[in-house]
């Protein structure tokens, strides 16, 4: 019965995808406003990515700078992290680009687990790194952000720029507000993250802008093994969610 339901679900997704794409082509040739067909293009992007990622299984999303070089300490850390996650049959999701993203996809490929890359179309084109085995391409940041979170049971952040910080605050906000379960959120790199955490404690928390326990969402470490152990411990105690998180219902 479950197999039949799953199969029917896939069929519906495929039908929906082709229906949406057909609608897009029709509307593009009609006098409808541009905003109308853009909605269908957004829907098609979600259908395509949901259909693909639903087959991947439990995953951990790894964030970090696209500018990190292969000889950087944290490039090696990201490779090792992903290799260890693969030993526990966890897929690895990244933004699909260079730097830390490439490193995590590389470790996943070495560990022979699903190596997912959610690439984004940028004015200065970002190419999908060669270690990605499950590539997806996004036009819209917001649909990409949904997919970073929807299929993950843990999040690891290495040093990065605006994009990494954006995703960090997005994830902790979803957890703080109860929109997703209290999945492990691990920051790797004490020197990089300590200043931010100190400011959040001394200014944001002290000012009453977040709760007294809100910083407990985060685990800070220098060791990728600690990150993996934290995620595996969570899965042993709590397990994957039995239902779709509130943020995605």
ABEGO torsion letter per residue (X at the ends): XAAAAAAAAAAAAAAAAAAAAAAAAAAAABABBAAAAAAAAAAAAAAAAAAAAAAAEBBBBBBEBAABBAABAAAAAAAAAAAAAAAAGBBBBBAGBBEAAAAAAAAAAAAGBBBBBBBBBBABBBBBBAABABBBBBABAAAAAAAAAAABABBBBBBBBAAAAAAAAAAAAAAAAGABBBBBBBBBGAAAAAAAAAAAAAAAAAAGABBAAAAAABBBBABAAAAAAAAAAAAAAAEBBABBBAAAX
